[in-house]
Amino acid sequence: DIQMTQSPSSLSASVGDRVTITCRASQSISSYLNWYQQKPGKAPKLLIYAASSLQSGVPSRFSGSGSGTDFTLTISSLQPEDFATYYCQQSYSTPRTFGQGTRLEIK
Amino acid sequence: QLQLQESGPGLVKPSETLSLTCTVSGGSISSSSYYWGWIRQPPGKGLEWIGSIYYSGSTYYNPSLKSRVTISVDTSKNQFSLKLSSVTAADTAVYYCASDPVAVNLGVDYWGQGTLVTVSS
């Protein structure tokens, strides 16, 4: 299985801050990396697919980059509704695997 | 717009078999675009992919659960199902069904709301 490692595990930030979350794959996954946002009691929501493509309806303050083994999710200016947990997931091979999550908290 | 809905018991006894069904609406489970997957999340923890099935019956499973998991599909009912045998308290989790795109450059865009299954005597 491909292991996905996110950092940091948790992060405190303020409204308006620029935030970056990283995800590293245990082997090259080309650009087959997706990012999700999950709020308490809700299913995850797809934000970014194929490393850098913005899912329809997702605000443009979210962006993704990377290829191979190293990827980033950036939120350019945090909004109150962005405080949530974020997961990366590889779709390069089966079984699909997720990172352990990054909890984004209000400072 | 696809909609997925999990159903099944919320409480299962240790050593028994957990059984859940996912009903797909707004589209056909026989679509060539998707596998149909099960994902779980223990309370306060991260997401774990259990496995997926194609409408033809082709499956793939997480190796860590493979010996205990069976996923099946019923195209006539537009449903797919999960069976997890010999459950323990470690299998307590919210179980989600989801679309799993065949195209590797796409993410999971449709999820069920999730159903909490507790393993306890």
Interface residues (C-beta under 8 A of the other chain):
Chain A: D1 S31 Y32 N34 W35 Y36 Q38 A43 P44 L46 I48 Y49 A50 Q55 Y87 Q89 S91 Y92 T94 P95 R96 T97 F98 G99 Q100 G101
Chain B: G37 G46 L47 E48 W49 G51 S52 Y60 Y61 N62 P63 Y96 A98 D100 P101 V104 N105 L106 G107 V108 D109 W111 G112 Q113 G114
